[in-house]
Amino acid sequence: MKIRITGQSLRMRLNKQDIEQLHKNKSLCQSSSFGSLTTIQFQYELKIHSNPDITTDFSNNKLQVSIPDSIAANWLNTEQVGISATIKNSDNTELYVLIEKDFQCLVPRPQENEENNFPNPLALKS
């Protein structure tokens, strides 16, 4: 799973293996270590829940995005590319969340392993 945070925008991209794990376990959690304190990790999790709304939370160095099971089921089992929502925060700011299937790049990137990415629909049109 890849994440990108820019200002008040959060984007998560999942490859085929990530999708399978999320479907099976109702949760996908990964972590990254930074600097000299490798015992402290930044964790990021996408989970499926029974609430009707997409929600976000950040506590104890963990970013958690939760999606309703009804929305997740449709996304996981169809060709639907992404799920998005604008979430109002307690301070009246808004966070835009986009969760999408990760496609293979149109231009090969030697530093990226894309074997588990979804075929890019634009490449199929060539």
C-alpha positions as CSV (number, residue, x, y, z in Angstrom):
1,M,0.0,0.0,0.0
2,K,1.3,3.4,-0.9
3,I,0.2,6.6,0.8
4,R,0.6,10.2,-0.3
5,I,-0.2,13.2,1.9
6,T,-0.3,16.7,0.5
7,G,-1.9,19.4,2.6
8,Q,-5.4,18.3,3.4
9,S,-5.4,15.5,0.9
10,L,-4.7,11.8,1.6
11,R,-4.3,9.2,-1.1
12,M,-3.9,5.5,-0.6
13,R,-3.1,3.1,-3.5
14,L,-3.4,-0.7,-3.2
15,N,-2.0,-3.4,-5.4
16,K,-3.6,-6.8,-6.0
17,Q,-1.9,-8.4,-3.0
18,D,-3.1,-5.5,-0.8
19,I,-6.6,-5.9,-2.1
20,E,-6.6,-9.6,-1.3
21,Q,-5.4,-9.0,2.2
22,L,-7.9,-6.3,2.9
23,H,-10.7,-8.5,1.5
24,K,-9.6,-11.5,3.6
25,N,-8.7,-9.7,6.9
26,K,-10.9,-6.6,6.7
27,S,-7.7,-4.7,7.5
28,L,-4.4,-3.8,5.9
29,C,-1.7,-2.2,8.1
30,Q,1.8,-1.3,7.3
31,S,4.5,0.7,8.9
32,S,7.7,2.8,8.3
33,S,10.6,3.7,10.5
34,F,12.3,7.1,10.3
35,G,15.6,8.3,11.7
36,S,17.5,6.9,14.7
37,L,14.4,5.9,16.7
38,T,13.6,2.8,14.7
39,T,11.5,1.5,17.7
40,I,9.0,4.2,16.9
41,Q,7.1,3.6,13.8
42,F,4.6,5.5,11.7
43,Q,1.8,3.0,11.0
44,Y,-1.0,3.4,8.4
45,E,-4.0,1.2,8.2
46,L,-7.0,0.8,5.9
47,K,-9.8,-1.1,7.5
48,I,-13.4,-2.1,6.8
49,H,-16.0,-1.3,9.4
50,S,-19.8,-1.4,9.7
51,N,-20.3,2.3,10.2
52,P,-22.0,4.1,7.2
53,D,-19.2,6.7,6.7
54,I,-15.6,6.8,5.7
55,T,-13.6,8.0,8.7
56,T,-10.1,8.9,9.6
57,D,-8.2,8.9,12.8
58,F,-4.6,9.6,13.9
59,S,-3.4,8.5,17.3
60,N,-0.3,6.8,18.8
61,N,1.6,7.3,15.5
62,K,-1.0,5.5,13.5
63,L,-3.1,6.8,10.7
64,Q,-6.3,4.9,10.3
65,V,-8.8,5.1,7.4
66,S,-12.0,3.1,7.8
67,I,-14.4,2.4,5.0
68,P,-18.0,1.0,5.2
69,D,-18.3,-2.6,4.4
70,S,-21.0,-1.9,1.7
71,I,-18.7,0.5,-0.1
72,A,-15.7,-1.8,0.3
73,A,-17.5,-4.8,-1.0
74,N,-18.4,-3.1,-4.3
75,W,-14.9,-1.7,-4.7
76,L,-13.1,-4.9,-3.9
77,N,-15.3,-7.1,-6.2
78,T,-15.7,-4.9,-9.3
79,E,-13.6,-2.9,-11.8
80,Q,-14.3,0.2,-9.7
81,V,-11.0,2.1,-9.5
82,G,-11.5,4.2,-6.4
83,I,-13.4,5.5,-3.4
84,S,-13.3,9.1,-2.4
85,A,-14.7,11.2,0.4
86,T,-14.3,14.7,1.9
87,I,-14.3,14.4,5.6
88,K,-15.0,17.3,7.9
89,N,-12.6,17.5,10.8
90,S,-13.5,18.7,14.3
91,D,-11.7,22.1,13.6
92,N,-14.0,22.6,10.6
93,T,-11.2,21.9,8.1
94,E,-11.8,19.2,5.5
95,L,-9.7,16.2,4.5
96,Y,-10.0,14.8,1.0
97,V,-9.5,11.0,1.0
98,L,-8.9,9.0,-2.1
99,I,-8.4,5.2,-2.0
100,E,-7.7,3.5,-5.3
101,K,-6.3,0.5,-7.1
102,D,-2.7,0.9,-8.1
103,F,-2.1,0.6,-11.8
104,Q,1.1,-0.2,-13.6
105,C,2.9,2.9,-14.9
106,L,2.8,3.6,-18.6
107,V,6.5,4.3,-18.6
108,P,8.6,1.6,-16.9
109,R,10.3,2.6,-13.7
110,P,13.2,0.3,-12.9
111,Q,13.2,1.2,-9.2
112,E,9.5,0.2,-8.8
113,N,8.3,-3.4,-8.5
114,E,4.9,-3.3,-10.3
115,E,4.3,-7.1,-10.7
116,N,1.3,-6.9,-8.3
117,N,-0.2,-3.7,-9.7
118,F,-3.3,-3.8,-11.8
119,P,-2.9,-3.5,-15.6
120,N,-3.2,0.1,-16.7
121,P,-6.4,0.5,-18.8
122,L,-4.6,3.1,-20.9
123,A,-1.9,0.6,-21.8
124,L,-4.5,-1.9,-23.0
125,K,-5.8,0.7,-25.6
126,S,-2.4,0.8,-27.4
